[in-house]
């Protein structure tokens, strides 16, 4: 059988159509045609329809997958009869053919792996977008080079779960520096706290709490820090009383109100450290029936 050899500019030597028709395709047909019969219209993986090396070049993604399956020994399935020598012969021929023809079959002939930004690219992108000079090595591990010495190798710049967590942390770090929120201040009136009631119609926005009764409200804060939880009530004219304040079910402190024959509204506060996110604050009445006005949440400087 006559074999023609072509020498390409890169110096790689590969065989002409005779090798594909004389060796490569017969091996594939013998071992793969049972499941990938080109005459079967229901066969979706129809690489055996290729009759020449040119067909391989124009169906690059399909044939690259064929080489990958052969190298990974995932195909042919089960107890394959294909020899190891034939398996590697076909896989190497496909890879060589796709590599040596990658620059001559169009602008997008080569395979480009999807990849994440490496540390340098991520740092430069954040700088260009937001004007922040973030120290990327403090946030991400070193980028793998895959033995080639390049930190832009798409085959090594994948995103494992741990790396995804680092990207989320880095995004939070950047947002904390570019998004400036005003100090948190929230006034919750008595009828807005759970259990919710009808808004009072009188001058005073208050409701009465019996001994041991509780009121609850929920809110979200944007920054971790110290917050003041101020409880406003009517001054006791006869008997002093105490109320408990709980944050997310945990006691944050107590507020006490001394007797004042003149009456009138007054407020006492406890301080709690709140993490970023949603929180629930509960006020629990003591042993006296009281008139409750509101709860105010203030972010401390």
N, C-alpha and C positions, 0 to 999 in steps of 0.2 A: 504494500500500500504506500502510495506516495504521500509524503508528509512535507508540507510547506512551512517554513519558519519565517516569522516576521520579527524584526528587531525595532522596538519603539524607542522614542527619544529618551525615556528613562533608563534604558538599558535592560528592561525586563523582557525576557523571551517567552512567547506563548504560542501555542499551536494553532494552526489554521482549522477551517471547518472539518477536515478529515478526522481530527481527533475527537471532536464533539460527536460526529455521526458514527465514528468507528468504535469509540470507547465509552464516552461519557453518557450519551443517550441510551445505548444498550444496557448499561448497568442500571440506570434509573428505571428504564422500562421493565427490566426483569424483576426488580425489587419493589417498585412503586405502582406499577400499572394496575395491580389488584384493587387498590383504593382510588387511584387517580387516573383511571382510564380516560384518555382524551376523547374517546368516542361517546362517553356517557354525558348527556346534556346536564345532568344534575351534579356533575363534578365541578365544584367551585375552585379547587386548587388545581388548575389545569396547566401546570408547567410543562407537561409532556406534549402539549401542542406545539411547543417550540421545535422547529425543524432545522434551525441553523444557529450559529453563534450570534448572529445579528438579532435574532429573537430574544436571546438571553440579555443582550445589551439594552434592548428597549423595554424589558420587563424587569428592571433592576431590583425593585423591592421584593417581588415574588421570588426571584432566584437567590437573592441574599438570604431570604428566609429558608430556602431549601438548604443552602450551605450551613446555616446556623443549626437547623434541625439535625443535619448529618453529624456535625461536630459535637453537638450535645448528646447524640445518640438517643434522641427522643423519636426519631423517625429513621427507618421504618419501625413500627411498633412491635411489641411482643418479642418473640425469639426470631430475630431477623437472620436471614441467610446471607446477607451481604457481608463480605469479608472486611476486615479492618483496613486492608490495603485499598480496596475499592472505595470504601467510605471516604478515606482521606484523599484519594485521587480525585474523586468528584468534587469534594468540598474545596480542595486547593485550586482545582481548575476554575471553579466558579468564582472564587475570591480573586484569582489572578486576572480573569477575564474582566470582571467588573472594575478592578483597580486600574488596569492598563487602558481601559476605554472610557474612564470617568471624565476625561477632559475633552472628549471628541463627540459626545452625544447630546449636547445641549447645555444651557446655562445651569440647569438643576439636575445634572446627571448623577452627582455624588450624593451619598447618604449623609445627612446632617442630623446628629443625635440631639434631641431636646435636652437642654441642660440648664442648671441654675447659674446665677452669677457667682464668680469666685469672689474671694474677699476683696481684692483690689477693685474689681468692677462694681461690687456693691457699695464700697466706700465712695468711689467716684460718682456713682449714680445719686447717692444721698446728698453728696456735696453739690452736685449740679441742680438737683431738684429743690433742695431746702436750704442750701448755704450752710450746712452743718458739717463740721470736720469730726466725724466719728472714728474712734480707734477700733477698726474692725477686728484686729487680732484679739482684742479683749472679749469679743462676742462670739467669734467662730473659730473652730479648729483649723489647722493648716489644710490647704487644698491638696488633694492627691494629684500627683503628676502621672501616674500610671506607668512609670518607668521611662517615659519619653522626655521628661524634663519640662513639659509644658503644663501650666496650671489652667489651660483653657480646653483641656481634653474632655469632650462631652461624655465619653464613656466612663469617666471617673467622677464627673460633677453631677451625681444623682442626689436625691433628697431622701435620706433615711429618716425614720421618725424622730430621732434625736436632733437631726439637723433642722427639721421642720419646727421643732420646739424652740431652737435657737433663733430661727428667723422670726417667730412670733414674739419672743422676748426682745429682739432687736427692734422690731416694729413698735413695740410699746415704748422702748427707750427713746426712739426718735419722736414719737407722738408726744411724749411727755415734755420734750424740749420745744416743739413747734406749735403745739396747741395750748394756748393760755386760757384757762377758765377763770371766771371771777370767783371770789370767795363764796363758798356755799352758805346760803342762808335760807331756811325754810320755816315758815310759820304754819302750824297745823292747828286749826281751831277745834274746840271740843267736839262739835257735831261732825267734823270730818274724820275723827278717829274711830276705829272699829271697836265695838259695833256702832255703825253709822246711824245717826238719828236725823230728824228734820231740823233744819236750821232754826235757831231760836228767833222769835219775833220781837223780843224785848230789846232794851238798850244793851244789856250785858250779853255777850256771846258765850254763855256758860251752860253747863249741865251739872246736875248733882250726881255724886258718886256715893254709893253706900259702902260700909266697911268691907274691905277685901275685894271690891270691884276693880276691874282693870280696863284700860283703854290701850289700843295698839295702833301704830302707824308704820308704814314702810316707805323707804326712799333709797336713792342711790347717790353715792358720793364719787367724785372723779379723782380724788387724790387722797392718799393715805396721810393721816395726821391727827392732830388733837381737835376734838369738837366739843362744844359746850351744849349740854342738853338742859334747857331752861324750862321749868315747870311753873306755869302761872295759875294761881288760885285766888279765891277770896280769903282775906285774913280771918282767922278764927277769933270770934269775939269772946268766947268763953273758954274753950279747951284747946290747948296746943295739939298738933297732930304731925305725923310723919308719913311720907310716901316713899316707895321704892321705885327706882328706875332700872330697867333691865334692857340690855342690848343683845339682840339675838339669843334671848333666853338666859343670859348670864347677868348677874347683878352688877351694875355699874356704880351704884352708890345710893344714898338716901338723901332726901331733902326734908328739912324740918321747918315748921312755921310756928312762931311764938304767938301767944294771945295778944290781940290788939282790939280794945273796945271800940275803936273808931271804925274798924272794918276797912274795906277797900281792897283793890287788887294788889297783889305782890307776887314776886317770883324768886325762886331759888334754883340753883343750877348744879349739875355734876359734870365732870369732865371725863370723856372717854376717848380712847384711841381707836379710830375706825380705819379699816383697810379699804382700798378701792373696791367699789361694787355695791351691791344691795344689802340693806340692813333693816332690821325690825326693832323698833323701840317700844317698850311697854312701860306704862306707869301703873303702879299698883297702890291702891288706897290703903290706909292704915285702919285704925279702929274707930274713926269718927266719920260721920256723914259730912261731906265737904262740897263746896261749889268750885268746879274745875273750869278753867278758861281755855288754856292752850298749851302746846308744847312748841318750843322754838329750838331749832338745830342751827348752830353757828360754827363755822370753821374758824378756829383760832389762828391768829397770825403765826 
